[in-house]
Amino acid sequence: MEQRILGKTGRSVSTVGLGTWQLGADWGDVSEADAFAVLDASVEGGVNFFDTADVYGDGRSEQFIGRFLRANPDLDITVATKMGRRVDQVPGNYTLENFRAWTDRSRRNLQQDTLDLVQLHCPPTAVYNNSEVYDALDTLVSEGAIRNYGVSVERTDEALEAIKRGNTASVQIILNAFRLKPLDEVLPAAKEAGVGIIARVPLASGLLSGKYTQHTEFPEDDHRNYNRDGSSFDVGETFSGVDFATGVKAAQEFSALVPDGVSTVQAALAWVIAQDGVTAVIPGARSAEQARSNAAAGELQSVGAGLTDGVQDIYDRYFREAIHPRW
């Protein structure tokens, strides 16, 4: 699989990484055996980049990764975690004291003395503008708790603010065929500044798998059920903020663009990888089979590039008016 430099970390990572929210069992139950099978299959497919967070299963996802890496010490895996969502979402909680406590917990969970990359986990917008926050993150680097830091954002203006800060190594942002706004300003600005782009929610919470119908139902403990109206966290995280019924129609049109021999999922991932400025895309996987299929998309960049006109047309007709101004 092709590898790219992850911004100012200087680390070479696979274009397809692994998002591990689901390993925390926040999308329905994932057994320990299945979690380790997903990690194994991803590595076998060429993945060397895992993305997690301290809030995924309240540390369960981090702990699985830590145990996996301890059992496979010869693997060269870059792990990005996130912090900040385990407390009330007010700017005053983003302090050096809390950062130390949060990173210490993640270091224990991941069984790492120094964390490769720590990202602020979609904090309040005011946090991105606070120089004291970046000073605190710089202190963590100088103390050896973390090697690099970045941000995970909901909105493009938050990304652009973080990119201005000289030591921001990476920006994680929702980017998929139904969420195109980052292409306008964020990706060019990040490329110019040498900041890596980690594309999350690349399948629009599964819409771009092409498997959903208007009658699809999700488990009670799945965010695609309980967060459709944004009552638990930003609605833009669930189906990329797209109305589900509209998303299903658009996904059917996207599937019709996909060439024979390529799955709809693989085509959606390949499209993201083909965007200039993207470092890595981080789909999740609940099974080893899904992990292998996702990894194979890393070899299909030319397929993704060929979908550009069709993706733009679908976006303009179904989403631009409702989605573009919001995120």
Contacts in CASP RR format, 6 or more apart in sequence:
PFRMAT RR
TARGET T0000
AUTHOR 0000-0000-0000
METHOD contacts of the structure
MODEL  1
MEQRILGKTGRSVSTVGLGTWQLGADWGDVSEADAFAVLDASVEGGVNFF
DTADVYGDGRSEQFIGRFLRANPDLDITVATKMGRRVDQVPGNYTLENFR
AWTDRSRRNLQQDTLDLVQLHCPPTAVYNNSEVYDALDTLVSEGAIRNYG
VSVERTDEALEAIKRGNTASVQIILNAFRLKPLDEVLPAAKEAGVGIIAR
VPLASGLLSGKYTQHTEFPEDDHRNYNRDGSSFDVGETFSGVDFATGVKA
AQEFSALVPDGVSTVQAALAWVIAQDGVTAVIPGARSAEQARSNAAAGEL
QSVGAGLTDGVQDIYDRYFREAIHPRW
1 14 0 8 1.000
1 15 0 8 1.000
1 16 0 8 1.000
1 45 0 8 1.000
1 46 0 8 1.000
1 47 0 8 1.000
1 295 0 8 1.000
1 298 0 8 1.000
1 299 0 8 1.000
2 14 0 8 1.000
2 15 0 8 1.000
2 298 0 8 1.000
2 299 0 8 1.000
2 301 0 8 1.000
3 12 0 8 1.000
3 13 0 8 1.000
3 14 0 8 1.000
3 15 0 8 1.000
3 48 0 8 1.000
4 12 0 8 1.000
4 13 0 8 1.000
4 15 0 8 1.000
4 279 0 8 1.000
4 280 0 8 1.000
5 11 0 8 1.000
5 12 0 8 1.000
5 13 0 8 1.000
5 196 0 8 1.000
5 279 0 8 1.000
6 12 0 8 1.000
6 13 0 8 1.000
6 49 0 8 1.000
6 78 0 8 1.000
6 117 0 8 1.000
6 169 0 8 1.000
6 170 0 8 1.000
6 196 0 8 1.000
6 198 0 8 1.000
6 279 0 8 1.000
6 280 0 8 1.000
7 169 0 8 1.000
7 170 0 8 1.000
7 194 0 8 1.000
7 195 0 8 1.000
7 196 0 8 1.000
7 279 0 8 1.000
8 148 0 8 1.000
8 167 0 8 1.000
8 168 0 8 1.000
8 169 0 8 1.000
8 170 0 8 1.000
8 194 0 8 1.000
8 195 0 8 1.000
8 196 0 8 1.000
9 78 0 8 1.000
9 116 0 8 1.000
9 117 0 8 1.000
9 147 0 8 1.000
9 148 0 8 1.000
9 169 0 8 1.000
9 170 0 8 1.000
11 78 0 8 1.000
11 116 0 8 1.000
12 48 0 8 1.000
13 48 0 8 1.000
13 49 0 8 1.000
13 78 0 8 1.000
13 279 0 8 1.000
13 280 0 8 1.000
14 46 0 8 1.000
14 47 0 8 1.000
14 48 0 8 1.000
14 49 0 8 1.000
14 280 0 8 1.000
14 295 0 8 1.000
14 298 0 8 1.000
15 273 0 8 1.000
15 278 0 8 1.000
15 279 0 8 1.000
15 280 0 8 1.000
15 281 0 8 1.000
15 298 0 8 1.000
15 301 0 8 1.000
16 46 0 8 1.000
16 47 0 8 1.000
16 269 0 8 1.000
16 273 0 8 1.000
16 280 0 8 1.000
16 281 0 8 1.000
16 283 0 8 1.000
16 294 0 8 1.000
16 295 0 8 1.000
16 297 0 8 1.000
16 298 0 8 1.000
17 42 0 8 1.000
17 47 0 8 1.000
17 48 0 8 1.000
17 49 0 8 1.000
17 50 0 8 1.000
17 51 0 8 1.000
17 280 0 8 1.000
17 281 0 8 1.000
17 282 0 8 1.000
17 283 0 8 1.000
17 294 0 8 1.000
17 295 0 8 1.000
18 38 0 8 1.000
18 39 0 8 1.000
18 42 0 8 1.000
18 47 0 8 1.000
18 49 0 8 1.000
18 50 0 8 1.000
18 51 0 8 1.000
18 282 0 8 1.000
18 283 0 8 1.000
18 284 0 8 1.000
18 285 0 8 1.000
18 291 0 8 1.000
18 294 0 8 1.000
19 50 0 8 1.000
19 51 0 8 1.000
19 52 0 8 1.000
19 200 0 8 1.000
19 282 0 8 1.000
19 283 0 8 1.000
19 284 0 8 1.000
19 285 0 8 1.000
20 50 0 8 1.000
20 51 0 8 1.000
20 52 0 8 1.000
20 56 0 8 1.000
20 61 0 8 1.000
20 64 0 8 1.000
20 65 0 8 1.000
20 284 0 8 1.000
21 27 0 8 1.000
21 52 0 8 1.000
21 53 0 8 1.000
21 56 0 8 1.000
21 61 0 8 1.000
21 284 0 8 1.000
22 28 0 8 1.000
22 30 0 8 1.000
22 284 0 8 1.000
22 285 0 8 1.000
22 286 0 8 1.000
23 30 0 8 1.000
23 35 0 8 1.000
23 38 0 8 1.000
23 52 0 8 1.000
23 56 0 8 1.000
23 60 0 8 1.000
23 61 0 8 1.000
23 64 0 8 1.000
23 65 0 8 1.000
24 30 0 8 1.000
24 35 0 8 1.000
24 56 0 8 1.000
24 57 0 8 1.000
24 59 0 8 1.000
24 60 0 8 1.000
24 61 0 8 1.000
24 64 0 8 1.000
25 57 0 8 1.000
25 60 0 8 1.000
26 56 0 8 1.000
26 57 0 8 1.000
26 221 0 8 1.000
26 223 0 8 1.000
27 221 0 8 1.000
27 222 0 8 1.000
27 223 0 8 1.000
27 224 0 8 1.000
27 286 0 8 1.000
28 219 0 8 1.000
28 221 0 8 1.000
28 222 0 8 1.000
30 286 0 8 1.000
32 64 0 8 1.000
34 286 0 8 1.000
34 287 0 8 1.000
34 288 0 8 1.000
35 64 0 8 1.000
36 64 0 8 1.000
36 67 0 8 1.000
36 68 0 8 1.000
37 287 0 8 1.000
37 288 0 8 1.000
37 291 0 8 1.000
38 285 0 8 1.000
38 286 0 8 1.000
38 287 0 8 1.000
38 288 0 8 1.000
38 290 0 8 1.000
38 291 0 8 1.000
39 50 0 8 1.000
39 64 0 8 1.000
39 65 0 8 1.000
39 68 0 8 1.000
39 291 0 8 1.000
40 68 0 8 1.000
40 288 0 8 1.000
41 285 0 8 1.000
41 288 0 8 1.000
41 289 0 8 1.000
41 291 0 8 1.000
41 292 0 8 1.000
41 295 0 8 1.000
42 50 0 8 1.000
42 285 0 8 1.000
42 291 0 8 1.000
42 294 0 8 1.000
42 295 0 8 1.000
43 72 0 8 1.000
43 75 0 8 1.000
43 77 0 8 1.000
44 292 0 8 1.000
44 295 0 8 1.000
45 291 0 8 1.000
45 292 0 8 1.000
45 295 0 8 1.000
45 296 0 8 1.000
46 295 0 8 1.000
47 291 0 8 1.000
47 295 0 8 1.000
48 75 0 8 1.000
48 76 0 8 1.000
48 77 0 8 1.000
48 78 0 8 1.000
49 77 0 8 1.000
49 78 0 8 1.000
49 79 0 8 1.000
49 80 0 8 1.000
49 280 0 8 1.000
49 282 0 8 1.000
50 65 0 8 1.000
50 77 0 8 1.000
50 78 0 8 1.000
50 79 0 8 1.000
50 80 0 8 1.000
51 79 0 8 1.000
51 80 0 8 1.000
51 81 0 8 1.000
51 82 0 8 1.000
51 172 0 8 1.000
51 198 0 8 1.000
51 200 0 8 1.000
51 282 0 8 1.000
52 61 0 8 1.000
52 62 0 8 1.000
52 65 0 8 1.000
52 79 0 8 1.000
52 80 0 8 1.000
52 81 0 8 1.000
52 82 0 8 1.000
52 110 0 8 1.000
53 61 0 8 1.000
53 62 0 8 1.000
53 81 0 8 1.000
53 82 0 8 1.000
53 83 0 8 1.000
53 85 0 8 1.000
53 121 0 8 1.000
54 62 0 8 1.000
54 81 0 8 1.000
54 82 0 8 1.000
54 83 0 8 1.000
54 84 0 8 1.000
54 85 0 8 1.000
54 86 0 8 1.000
54 102 0 8 1.000
54 105 0 8 1.000
54 106 0 8 1.000
54 109 0 8 1.000
54 121 0 8 1.000
55 82 0 8 1.000
55 84 0 8 1.000
55 85 0 8 1.000
55 86 0 8 1.000
55 121 0 8 1.000
56 62 0 8 1.000
58 86 0 8 1.000
59 109 0 8 1.000
62 81 0 8 1.000
62 106 0 8 1.000
62 109 0 8 1.000
62 110 0 8 1.000
63 109 0 8 1.000
63 110 0 8 1.000
65 79 0 8 1.000
65 110 0 8 1.000
66 109 0 8 1.000
66 110 0 8 1.000
66 111 0 8 1.000
66 112 0 8 1.000
67 111 0 8 1.000
69 75 0 8 1.000
69 77 0 8 1.000
69 79 0 8 1.000
69 110 0 8 1.000
69 111 0 8 1.000
69 112 0 8 1.000
70 111 0 8 1.000
78 116 0 8 1.000
78 117 0 8 1.000
79 110 0 8 1.000
79 112 0 8 1.000
79 115 0 8 1.000
79 116 0 8 1.000
79 117 0 8 1.000
80 116 0 8 1.000
80 117 0 8 1.000
80 118 0 8 1.000
80 119 0 8 1.000
80 170 0 8 1.000
80 172 0 8 1.000
80 198 0 8 1.000
81 106 0 8 1.000
81 110 0 8 1.000
81 115 0 8 1.000
81 117 0 8 1.000
81 118 0 8 1.000
81 119 0 8 1.000
82 118 0 8 1.000
82 119 0 8 1.000
82 120 0 8 1.000
82 121 0 8 1.000
82 152 0 8 1.000
82 172 0 8 1.000
83 99 0 8 1.000
83 102 0 8 1.000
83 103 0 8 1.000
83 106 0 8 1.000
83 118 0 8 1.000
83 119 0 8 1.000
83 120 0 8 1.000
83 121 0 8 1.000
84 93 0 8 1.000
84 94 0 8 1.000
84 98 0 8 1.000
84 102 0 8 1.000
84 120 0 8 1.000
84 121 0 8 1.000
84 123 0 8 1.000
85 121 0 8 1.000
85 122 0 8 1.000
86 102 0 8 1.000
87 93 0 8 1.000
87 98 0 8 1.000
89 123 0 8 1.000
89 124 0 8 1.000
90 124 0 8 1.000
91 123 0 8 1.000
91 124 0 8 1.000
91 126 0 8 1.000
91 127 0 8 1.000
91 130 0 8 1.000
94 120 0 8 1.000
94 123 0 8 1.000
94 127 0 8 1.000
94 130 0 8 1.000
94 133 0 8 1.000
94 136 0 8 1.000
95 136 0 8 1.000
96 136 0 8 1.000
96 139 0 8 1.000
96 140 0 8 1.000
99 136 0 8 1.000
99 137 0 8 1.000
99 140 0 8 1.000
100 140 0 8 1.000
100 145 0 8 1.000
103 115 0 8 1.000
103 118 0 8 1.000
103 140 0 8 1.000
103 145 0 8 1.000
103 146 0 8 1.000
104 145 0 8 1.000
106 115 0 8 1.000
106 118 0 8 1.000
107 113 0 8 1.000
107 114 0 8 1.000
107 115 0 8 1.000
107 145 0 8 1.000
114 144 0 8 1.000
114 145 0 8 1.000
114 146 0 8 1.000
114 147 0 8 1.000
115 145 0 8 1.000
115 146 0 8 1.000
115 147 0 8 1.000
116 146 0 8 1.000
116 147 0 8 1.000
116 148 0 8 1.000
117 146 0 8 1.000
117 147 0 8 1.000
117 148 0 8 1.000
117 149 0 8 1.000
117 150 0 8 1.000
117 169 0 8 1.000
117 170 0 8 1.000
118 137 0 8 1.000
118 140 0 8 1.000
118 146 0 8 1.000
118 148 0 8 1.000
118 149 0 8 1.000
118 150 0 8 1.000
119 149 0 8 1.000
119 150 0 8 1.000
119 151 0 8 1.000
119 152 0 8 1.000
119 170 0 8 1.000
119 172 0 8 1.000
120 127 0 8 1.000
120 128 0 8 1.000
120 133 0 8 1.000
120 137 0 8 1.000
120 149 0 8 1.000
120 150 0 8 1.000
120 151 0 8 1.000
120 152 0 8 1.000
121 152 0 8 1.000
122 152 0 8 1.000
122 153 0 8 1.000
122 154 0 8 1.000
122 233 0 8 1.000
122 234 0 8 1.000
125 155 0 8 1.000
125 157 0 8 1.000
125 158 0 8 1.000
127 133 0 8 1.000
128 151 0 8 1.000
128 153 0 8 1.000
128 158 0 8 1.000
128 161 0 8 1.000
128 162 0 8 1.000
129 161 0 8 1.000
134 165 0 8 1.000
134 167 0 8 1.000
134 168 0 8 1.000
137 146 0 8 1.000
137 149 0 8 1.000
137 150 0 8 1.000
137 167 0 8 1.000
138 167 0 8 1.000
140 146 0 8 1.000
140 149 0 8 1.000
141 147 0 8 1.000
141 148 0 8 1.000
141 149 0 8 1.000
141 167 0 8 1.000
148 169 0 8 1.000
148 170 0 8 1.000
149 167 0 8 1.000
149 168 0 8 1.000
149 169 0 8 1.000
150 162 0 8 1.000
150 168 0 8 1.000
150 169 0 8 1.000
150 170 0 8 1.000
150 171 0 8 1.000
150 172 0 8 1.000
151 158 0 8 1.000
151 159 0 8 1.000
151 162 0 8 1.000
151 168 0 8 1.000
151 170 0 8 1.000
151 171 0 8 1.000
151 172 0 8 1.000
152 171 0 8 1.000
152 172 0 8 1.000
152 173 0 8 1.000
152 198 0 8 1.000
152 200 0 8 1.000
153 159 0 8 1.000
153 162 0 8 1.000
153 171 0 8 1.000
153 172 0 8 1.000
153 173 0 8 1.000
154 174 0 8 1.000
154 234 0 8 1.000
154 236 0 8 1.000
154 237 0 8 1.000
154 327 0 8 1.000
155 326 0 8 1.000
155 327 0 8 1.000
156 173 0 8 1.000
156 181 0 8 1.000
156 182 0 8 1.000
156 184 0 8 1.000
156 185 0 8 1.000
156 186 0 8 1.000
156 327 0 8 1.000
159 171 0 8 1.000
159 173 0 8 1.000
159 182 0 8 1.000
159 186 0 8 1.000
159 189 0 8 1.000
159 190 0 8 1.000
160 185 0 8 1.000
160 186 0 8 1.000
160 189 0 8 1.000
162 168 0 8 1.000
162 171 0 8 1.000
163 171 0 8 1.000
163 186 0 8 1.000
163 189 0 8 1.000
163 190 0 8 1.000
163 193 0 8 1.000
163 195 0 8 1.000
164 193 0 8 1.000
166 193 0 8 1.000
168 193 0 8 1.000
168 195 0 8 1.000
169 195 0 8 1.000
169 196 0 8 1.000
170 195 0 8 1.000
170 196 0 8 1.000
170 197 0 8 1.000
170 198 0 8 1.000
170 279 0 8 1.000
171 186 0 8 1.000
171 190 0 8 1.000
171 195 0 8 1.000
171 196 0 8 1.000
171 197 0 8 1.000
171 198 0 8 1.000
172 197 0 8 1.000
172 198 0 8 1.000
172 199 0 8 1.000
172 200 0 8 1.000
172 282 0 8 1.000
173 182 0 8 1.000
173 186 0 8 1.000
173 197 0 8 1.000
173 198 0 8 1.000
173 199 0 8 1.000
173 200 0 8 1.000
174 182 0 8 1.000
174 199 0 8 1.000
174 200 0 8 1.000
174 201 0 8 1.000
174 236 0 8 1.000
174 237 0 8 1.000
174 240 0 8 1.000
174 327 0 8 1.000
175 182 0 8 1.000
175 183 0 8 1.000
175 197 0 8 1.000
175 199 0 8 1.000
175 200 0 8 1.000
175 201 0 8 1.000
175 202 0 8 1.000
175 272 0 8 1.000
175 275 0 8 1.000
175 278 0 8 1.000
175 281 0 8 1.000
176 199 0 8 1.000
176 201 0 8 1.000
176 202 0 8 1.000
176 203 0 8 1.000
176 204 0 8 1.000
176 208 0 8 1.000
176 240 0 8 1.000
176 268 0 8 1.000
176 272 0 8 1.000
177 204 0 8 1.000
177 208 0 8 1.000
177 254 0 8 1.000
177 268 0 8 1.000
177 271 0 8 1.000
177 272 0 8 1.000
177 307 0 8 1.000
177 311 0 8 1.000
177 314 0 8 1.000
177 315 0 8 1.000
178 204 0 8 1.000
178 207 0 8 1.000
178 208 0 8 1.000
178 240 0 8 1.000
178 242 0 8 1.000
178 247 0 8 1.000
178 250 0 8 1.000
178 314 0 8 1.000
178 315 0 8 1.000
178 318 0 8 1.000
178 319 0 8 1.000
178 323 0 8 1.000
179 201 0 8 1.000
179 204 0 8 1.000
179 240 0 8 1.000
179 319 0 8 1.000
179 323 0 8 1.000
179 327 0 8 1.000
180 311 0 8 1.000
180 312 0 8 1.000
180 315 0 8 1.000
180 319 0 8 1.000
180 320 0 8 1.000
180 324 0 8 1.000
181 323 0 8 1.000
181 324 0 8 1.000
181 327 0 8 1.000
182 197 0 8 1.000
183 275 0 8 1.000
186 197 0 8 1.000
187 197 0 8 1.000
187 275 0 8 1.000
187 276 0 8 1.000
187 277 0 8 1.000
187 278 0 8 1.000
188 277 0 8 1.000
189 195 0 8 1.000
190 196 0 8 1.000
190 197 0 8 1.000
190 277 0 8 1.000
191 276 0 8 1.000
191 277 0 8 1.000
196 277 0 8 1.000
196 279 0 8 1.000
197 277 0 8 1.000
197 278 0 8 1.000
197 279 0 8 1.000
198 279 0 8 1.000
198 280 0 8 1.000
198 281 0 8 1.000
198 282 0 8 1.000
199 272 0 8 1.000
199 275 0 8 1.000
199 278 0 8 1.000
199 280 0 8 1.000
199 281 0 8 1.000
199 282 0 8 1.000
200 282 0 8 1.000
201 237 0 8 1.000
201 240 0 8 1.000
202 208 0 8 1.000
202 268 0 8 1.000
202 269 0 8 1.000
202 272 0 8 1.000
202 281 0 8 1.000
202 282 0 8 1.000
202 283 0 8 1.000
203 209 0 8 1.000
203 265 0 8 1.000
203 268 0 8 1.000
203 269 0 8 1.000
203 283 0 8 1.000
204 239 0 8 1.000
204 240 0 8 1.000
204 242 0 8 1.000
204 247 0 8 1.000
204 251 0 8 1.000
205 223 0 8 1.000
205 224 0 8 1.000
205 237 0 8 1.000
205 238 0 8 1.000
205 239 0 8 1.000
205 240 0 8 1.000
206 212 0 8 1.000
206 224 0 8 1.000
206 239 0 8 1.000
207 239 0 8 1.000
207 240 0 8 1.000
207 242 0 8 1.000
207 244 0 8 1.000
207 247 0 8 1.000
207 248 0 8 1.000
207 250 0 8 1.000
207 251 0 8 1.000
208 251 0 8 1.000
208 254 0 8 1.000
208 264 0 8 1.000
208 265 0 8 1.000
208 268 0 8 1.000
209 251 0 8 1.000
209 264 0 8 1.000
209 265 0 8 1.000
209 268 0 8 1.000
210 251 0 8 1.000
210 252 0 8 1.000
210 254 0 8 1.000
210 255 0 8 1.000
210 264 0 8 1.000
210 265 0 8 1.000
211 264 0 8 1.000
212 248 0 8 1.000
212 251 0 8 1.000
213 248 0 8 1.000
214 245 0 8 1.000
214 248 0 8 1.000
216 248 0 8 1.000
217 225 0 8 1.000
218 224 0 8 1.000
218 225 0 8 1.000
219 225 0 8 1.000
220 226 0 8 1.000
223 232 0 8 1.000
223 233 0 8 1.000
223 237 0 8 1.000
223 238 0 8 1.000
224 238 0 8 1.000
224 239 0 8 1.000
226 232 0 8 1.000
227 233 0 8 1.000
227 235 0 8 1.000
227 237 0 8 1.000
227 238 0 8 1.000
228 235 0 8 1.000
228 238 0 8 1.000
228 239 0 8 1.000
228 244 0 8 1.000
229 235 0 8 1.000
230 236 0 8 1.000
230 238 0 8 1.000
235 241 0 8 1.000
236 326 0 8 1.000
236 327 0 8 1.000
239 247 0 8 1.000
240 323 0 8 1.000
241 323 0 8 1.000
241 326 0 8 1.000
241 327 0 8 1.000
242 250 0 8 1.000
242 318 0 8 1.000
242 319 0 8 1.000
242 322 0 8 1.000
242 323 0 8 1.000
243 322 0 8 1.000
246 318 0 8 1.000
246 319 0 8 1.000
247 318 0 8 1.000
249 318 0 8 1.000
250 314 0 8 1.000
250 318 0 8 1.000
250 319 0 8 1.000
251 264 0 8 1.000
253 314 0 8 1.000
254 264 0 8 1.000
254 267 0 8 1.000
254 268 0 8 1.000
254 311 0 8 1.000
254 314 0 8 1.000
255 264 0 8 1.000
257 267 0 8 1.000
257 307 0 8 1.000
257 310 0 8 1.000
257 311 0 8 1.000
258 264 0 8 1.000
258 267 0 8 1.000
258 307 0 8 1.000
259 267 0 8 1.000
259 303 0 8 1.000
262 270 0 8 1.000
262 300 0 8 1.000
262 303 0 8 1.000
263 293 0 8 1.000
265 283 0 8 1.000
265 293 0 8 1.000
265 294 0 8 1.000
265 297 0 8 1.000
266 293 0 8 1.000
266 294 0 8 1.000
266 296 0 8 1.000
266 297 0 8 1.000
266 300 0 8 1.000
266 303 0 8 1.000
267 297 0 8 1.000
267 300 0 8 1.000
267 303 0 8 1.000
267 304 0 8 1.000
267 307 0 8 1.000
269 281 0 8 1.000
269 283 0 8 1.000
269 294 0 8 1.000
269 297 0 8 1.000
269 298 0 8 1.000
269 300 0 8 1.000
270 297 0 8 1.000
270 298 0 8 1.000
270 300 0 8 1.000
270 301 0 8 1.000
270 303 0 8 1.000
270 304 0 8 1.000
270 307 0 8 1.000
271 304 0 8 1.000
271 305 0 8 1.000
271 307 0 8 1.000
271 308 0 8 1.000
271 311 0 8 1.000
272 278 0 8 1.000
272 281 0 8 1.000
273 281 0 8 1.000
273 297 0 8 1.000
273 298 0 8 1.000
273 300 0 8 1.000
273 301 0 8 1.000
273 304 0 8 1.000
274 301 0 8 1.000
274 302 0 8 1.000
274 304 0 8 1.000
274 305 0 8 1.000
274 306 0 8 1.000
274 308 0 8 1.000
283 294 0 8 1.000
284 290 0 8 1.000
284 291 0 8 1.000
284 294 0 8 1.000
285 291 0 8 1.000
285 294 0 8 1.000
END
